[in-house]
Amino acid sequence: MRKIFYTLLVVLTWTACGTTEEQLKERANELCQYIPDHVLLERSKDYMTEDFYAVLDTMFYRLPEHEALDHEWLYYFVTGNGGTIADYDVVSVEKTDDTHAVATVHVRQVWEDGSFDPESDIEEHTLYMERVNGEWLMSDFDEHKADCIRYIQNNRWEQAWRDMISEYLIKEIGSQYAQGDLCVPVLMIAAQEDCETEIAWVWGDFWVFWYNISGDTLKTVSGGNHAGKMLICAGEPYWNVCGFEQTEDGAGNDVSARRIFGDHYDIYMNMHSNADVREAVRQEQLREYIRRHNLPVRYYQDYGWPAVEL
C-alpha cells in the first residue's frame, strides 16, 4: 500500500508541475544535440539559458588565441579527436525543484555508419536543465560552466600581463627600429614564476614587428627577435616590466639562452626553432590585434614574400 501511495505521489508531483518524467527525458534528449562539441552552434542559443550560452560564446569566439590551439580542451566536451560521433541516451531525469532538473546521460562513440566498438566504454555525463518562461533549457553540462568562468578570469588576467609586456616591447624595443603605422609584438611565453608577492619572472621568445597599412594588407617595415627573461614588479596602479635580460646575438646566443632560460631552455628552443609554430602564433595574435582595434585588414606581408591571409 505504501509503495502504491509513493508511486502515485511521484506521478502527481510530476503532473502538478506541468511536465511528466517522460516529457523531460524527451526534452533532455533534444538538448543533447546542442551540447558544444568541437563547435558551438549558433542556434544553440535557443536551447540554452542566456548565461550558459554567453559563457560558452565567450570561450569559443571571444578569447584571443595567443598560441595555436590554446583552447583545444573546449573541443572535447564529449568526443575525442578520432572522428567518432556521440550517441546520446538519457537514462534518467530528476527534478530538484519546479524549475530545475538533472539528467543522467550515457554517451557511446559511434562511427558515421552507426557502428561502434562493442568493447568501447559508455561514458556517463550530467546535463543540467532549467525552466525559463515555461521552456526547459540546458543550463550546464558536467559543470563546465564553472570551468569556463575560471578559464575566462584567468585569460583576462593573462591578457592584462600580455598587454603590459607588449607596451614595454613597443616603447623600449620598438623605438630602436624603423617605424611604420603600427607596432605589434609577438609573445610566446615559455614559463612564468611568481617569486614573491610583488615580483614575478617571465621567460619568452618575443618578436617586435612594425607594419604599414596598405589597403587591406599589413606590410612589414622592420622587426626582430628579442628572447629572454623579464622581471615583472608590482607598481601603482599596475604591474610593470622593470627588467629584461636578453639573449646575445651571434656566437654567444646559445650559451646565453641556456643561462637565461635554465630549466625552461627546451621549451624555449621548441618555440624558437620552429618557424611554422612561430608564424602560426604570429597570425593568431595579429588576428586578435585586428579584431580589438577594428582594422579592415585581411593580410600581412613580409618584404619579398607573398601576402598571408589572416
C-alpha positions as CSV (number, residue, x, y, z in Angstrom):
1,M,0.0,0.0,0.0
2,R,2.8,2.4,0.9
3,K,4.6,1.6,-2.4
4,I,1.4,2.3,-4.4
5,F,0.9,5.6,-2.5
6,Y,4.6,6.6,-3.1
7,T,4.3,5.9,-6.8
8,L,1.0,7.8,-7.0
9,L,2.6,10.7,-5.2
10,V,5.6,10.9,-7.6
11,V,3.2,10.8,-10.6
12,L,1.0,13.5,-9.1
13,T,4.1,15.6,-8.3
14,W,5.4,15.5,-11.9
15,T,1.9,16.2,-13.3
16,A,1.3,19.1,-11.0
17,C,4.5,20.8,-12.3
18,G,3.2,20.5,-15.8
19,T,5.8,18.1,-17.2
20,T,5.9,14.4,-16.9
21,E,9.2,12.5,-16.5
22,E,8.9,11.1,-20.0
23,Q,8.5,14.5,-21.4
24,L,11.5,15.8,-19.6
25,K,13.6,12.8,-20.9
26,E,12.5,13.6,-24.4
27,R,13.4,17.3,-23.9
28,A,16.8,16.3,-22.4
29,N,17.5,14.1,-25.5
30,E,16.7,17.1,-27.7
31,L,19.0,19.3,-25.7
32,C,21.8,16.8,-26.0
33,Q,22.1,17.6,-29.7
34,Y,23.3,21.1,-28.7
35,I,26.0,20.1,-26.3
36,P,29.1,22.0,-27.6
37,D,31.4,19.5,-29.1
38,H,34.2,20.9,-31.3
39,V,31.9,23.7,-32.2
40,L,29.2,25.9,-30.6
41,L,26.2,26.0,-32.9
42,E,24.7,29.5,-33.2
43,R,21.2,28.0,-32.9
44,S,22.2,26.6,-29.5
45,K,21.2,30.0,-28.1
46,D,17.5,28.9,-28.3
47,Y,18.2,25.7,-26.3
48,M,20.4,27.1,-23.5
49,T,19.9,29.6,-20.7
50,E,21.2,33.0,-21.5
51,D,24.1,33.0,-19.1
52,F,25.3,29.5,-20.1
53,Y,25.3,30.4,-23.8
54,A,27.1,33.7,-23.0
55,V,29.9,31.9,-21.2
56,L,30.3,29.3,-24.0
57,D,30.2,32.0,-26.7
58,T,32.9,33.9,-24.9
59,M,35.0,30.7,-24.6
60,F,34.6,29.7,-28.3
61,Y,34.7,33.0,-30.1
62,R,35.7,35.9,-27.8
63,L,39.0,34.9,-26.3
64,P,42.3,35.5,-28.1
65,E,44.4,32.5,-29.1
66,H,47.9,33.5,-28.1
67,E,49.2,30.2,-29.3
68,A,47.8,27.5,-31.6
69,L,45.0,25.5,-30.0
70,D,45.1,27.5,-26.7
71,H,41.5,26.4,-26.0
72,E,41.7,23.0,-27.5
73,W,40.1,21.4,-24.4
74,L,36.8,23.0,-25.5
75,Y,36.6,20.8,-28.5
76,Y,36.3,17.6,-26.4
77,F,33.3,18.1,-24.2
78,V,32.1,14.7,-25.3
79,T,34.0,13.2,-28.2
80,G,37.7,12.9,-28.8
81,N,39.7,13.5,-31.9
82,G,39.1,10.2,-33.5
83,G,36.4,11.0,-36.0
84,T,33.5,9.5,-34.0
85,I,30.1,10.8,-33.3
86,A,28.5,11.0,-29.9
87,D,25.3,8.8,-29.5
88,Y,23.3,10.1,-26.5
89,D,20.9,8.2,-24.3
90,V,19.1,10.0,-21.5
91,V,18.6,7.2,-18.8
92,S,17.0,9.3,-16.1
93,V,15.9,12.8,-15.1
94,E,15.5,14.0,-11.6
95,K,13.6,17.2,-10.8
96,T,15.3,19.1,-7.9
97,D,12.5,21.7,-7.8
98,D,9.8,23.2,-10.0
99,T,12.3,24.9,-12.3
100,H,15.4,22.7,-12.2
101,A,16.2,19.2,-13.2
102,V,19.3,17.0,-13.7
103,A,19.6,14.4,-16.4
104,T,22.0,11.4,-16.5
105,V,23.2,10.9,-20.0
106,H,25.0,7.8,-21.3
107,V,27.3,8.5,-24.3
108,R,28.8,6.0,-26.7
109,Q,31.1,6.9,-29.5
110,V,29.9,5.6,-32.9
111,W,31.3,5.8,-36.4
112,E,29.5,7.7,-39.2
113,D,27.8,4.5,-40.4
114,G,26.3,3.9,-36.9
115,S,28.7,1.0,-36.0
116,F,30.7,1.1,-32.8
117,D,33.4,-0.9,-31.0
118,P,31.5,-3.2,-28.6
119,E,34.4,-3.0,-26.2
120,S,34.3,0.8,-26.0
121,D,33.2,2.3,-22.7
122,I,29.9,4.1,-22.3
123,E,30.6,7.4,-20.5
124,E,28.2,8.9,-18.1
125,H,27.6,12.7,-18.2
126,T,25.3,15.1,-16.4
127,L,23.0,17.6,-18.2
128,Y,21.6,20.4,-16.1
129,M,18.2,21.9,-17.1
130,E,16.4,25.0,-16.0
131,R,12.8,26.0,-16.8
132,V,12.7,29.6,-18.2
133,N,9.5,31.2,-19.4
134,G,7.8,27.8,-19.4
135,E,10.5,26.1,-21.5
136,W,13.2,23.7,-20.3
137,L,16.7,24.8,-21.4
138,M,20.3,23.5,-20.9
139,S,21.9,25.4,-18.0
140,D,25.1,23.5,-17.6
141,F,26.9,20.3,-18.7
142,D,29.2,18.3,-16.5
143,E,29.7,21.6,-14.5
144,H,31.7,23.0,-17.4
145,K,30.1,26.4,-16.8
146,A,32.3,27.0,-13.7
147,D,35.3,25.6,-15.5
148,C,34.7,28.2,-18.3
149,I,34.2,31.1,-15.9
150,R,37.5,30.3,-14.2
151,Y,39.3,30.0,-17.5
152,I,37.9,33.3,-18.7
153,Q,39.0,35.1,-15.5
154,N,42.5,33.6,-15.8
155,N,42.6,34.6,-19.5
156,R,41.7,38.2,-18.7
157,W,44.4,38.3,-16.1
158,E,46.9,36.8,-18.6
159,Q,45.7,39.3,-21.3
160,A,46.5,42.2,-18.9
161,W,50.0,40.8,-18.5
162,R,50.5,40.4,-22.2
163,D,49.3,44.0,-22.8
164,M,51.8,45.2,-20.3
165,I,54.6,43.2,-21.9
166,S,53.6,44.4,-25.4
167,E,53.6,48.0,-24.3
168,Y,57.1,47.6,-22.9
169,L,58.4,46.0,-26.1
170,I,56.8,48.7,-28.2
171,K,58.2,51.5,-26.1
172,E,61.7,50.2,-25.2
173,I,62.5,47.9,-28.1
174,G,60.3,49.0,-31.0
175,S,61.7,52.6,-30.7
176,Q,65.0,51.2,-31.9
177,Y,63.6,50.0,-35.2
178,A,62.5,51.8,-38.4
179,Q,58.9,52.6,-37.6
180,G,55.6,52.3,-39.5
181,D,51.9,52.9,-38.9
182,L,51.7,50.4,-36.0
183,C,53.8,48.0,-33.9
184,V,52.5,44.6,-33.0
185,P,54.8,42.4,-30.9
186,V,54.5,38.6,-30.9
187,L,54.7,36.9,-27.5
188,M,55.5,33.3,-27.0
189,I,55.7,32.6,-23.3
190,A,57.9,29.7,-22.2
191,A,57.4,30.0,-18.5
192,Q,56.2,32.2,-15.7
193,E,57.1,32.1,-12.0
194,D,55.8,34.2,-9.1
195,C,58.8,34.5,-6.8
196,E,57.3,36.8,-4.3
197,T,54.0,38.7,-3.8
198,E,55.4,41.7,-5.6
199,I,57.7,40.3,-8.3
200,A,57.5,37.6,-11.0
201,W,59.7,36.3,-13.8
202,V,58.5,35.7,-17.3
203,W,60.6,33.8,-19.9
204,G,59.7,34.2,-23.5
205,D,60.5,34.3,-27.2
206,F,59.5,37.8,-28.1
207,W,59.3,39.4,-31.5
208,V,58.7,43.1,-32.5
209,F,57.2,44.0,-35.9
210,W,56.4,47.4,-37.4
211,Y,53.8,47.5,-40.2
212,N,52.4,50.0,-42.6
213,I,48.8,49.6,-43.6
214,S,48.4,49.4,-47.3
215,G,44.7,48.8,-48.3
216,D,43.7,45.6,-46.6
217,T,47.3,44.5,-46.0
218,L,49.8,45.0,-43.2
219,K,53.2,45.4,-44.9
220,T,56.2,44.7,-42.7
221,V,58.6,47.6,-42.3
222,S,61.0,46.2,-39.7
223,G,61.2,43.6,-37.0
224,G,63.4,41.4,-34.9
225,N,63.7,38.8,-32.2
226,H,64.3,39.6,-28.5
227,A,64.2,36.5,-26.4
228,G,64.9,36.5,-22.7
229,K,63.7,36.8,-19.1
230,M,61.6,39.7,-17.9
231,L,61.3,40.9,-14.3
232,I,57.7,42.0,-13.5
233,C,57.2,44.2,-10.5
234,A,54.1,45.4,-8.7
235,G,53.5,49.1,-9.2
236,E,50.9,51.8,-8.9
237,P,48.3,51.1,-10.2
238,Y,49.5,48.2,-12.3
239,W,52.3,45.7,-12.7
240,N,55.3,46.9,-14.8
241,V,58.3,45.4,-16.6
242,C,61.2,46.6,-14.5
243,G,64.0,44.5,-16.1
244,F,64.7,42.5,-19.2
245,E,67.7,40.3,-19.8
246,Q,68.0,39.3,-23.4
247,T,69.9,36.5,-25.2
248,E,73.0,37.6,-27.0
249,D,73.4,37.9,-30.8
250,G,75.8,35.9,-32.8
251,A,78.1,33.2,-31.4
252,G,77.1,33.7,-27.8
253,N,73.4,33.2,-28.5
254,D,73.0,29.6,-27.4
255,V,75.2,29.9,-24.3
256,S,73.3,33.0,-23.1
257,A,70.0,31.3,-23.9
258,R,70.9,28.2,-21.8
259,R,72.0,30.5,-18.9
260,I,68.9,32.8,-19.1
261,F,66.2,30.1,-19.7
262,G,67.8,27.4,-17.4
263,D,65.2,24.6,-16.9
264,H,63.0,26.3,-19.5
265,Y,65.6,26.1,-22.3
266,D,64.0,23.1,-24.1
267,I,60.5,24.7,-24.1
268,Y,62.1,27.9,-25.5
269,M,64.0,26.1,-28.2
270,N,60.9,24.2,-29.3
271,M,59.3,27.6,-29.9
272,H,62.3,29.4,-31.3
273,S,63.5,26.8,-33.7
274,N,60.1,26.1,-35.3
275,A,59.3,28.7,-37.9
276,D,55.8,27.1,-38.6
277,V,54.8,27.4,-34.9
278,R,56.2,31.0,-34.8
279,E,54.2,32.0,-37.8
280,A,51.0,30.3,-36.5
281,V,51.3,32.3,-33.3
282,R,52.0,35.5,-35.2
283,Q,48.9,35.0,-37.3
284,E,46.7,34.3,-34.3
285,Q,48.0,37.4,-32.4
286,L,47.7,39.6,-35.5
287,R,44.0,38.4,-35.9
288,E,43.4,39.4,-32.3
289,Y,45.0,42.8,-32.7
290,I,42.9,43.5,-35.8
291,R,39.8,42.4,-34.0
292,R,40.5,44.5,-30.9
293,H,41.3,47.6,-33.0
294,N,38.6,47.0,-35.6
295,L,41.0,47.3,-38.6
296,P,39.9,46.5,-42.2
297,V,42.9,44.2,-42.7
298,R,42.9,40.7,-44.3
299,Y,46.6,40.0,-45.0
300,Y,50.1,40.6,-43.8
301,Q,53.2,40.6,-46.0
302,D,56.9,40.4,-45.2
303,Y,59.2,42.1,-47.7
304,G,59.9,39.7,-50.6
305,W,57.3,37.2,-49.6
306,P,53.7,36.6,-50.7
307,A,50.9,38.1,-48.6
308,V,49.5,35.7,-46.0
309,E,45.7,35.7,-45.4
310,L,44.6,36.3,-41.8
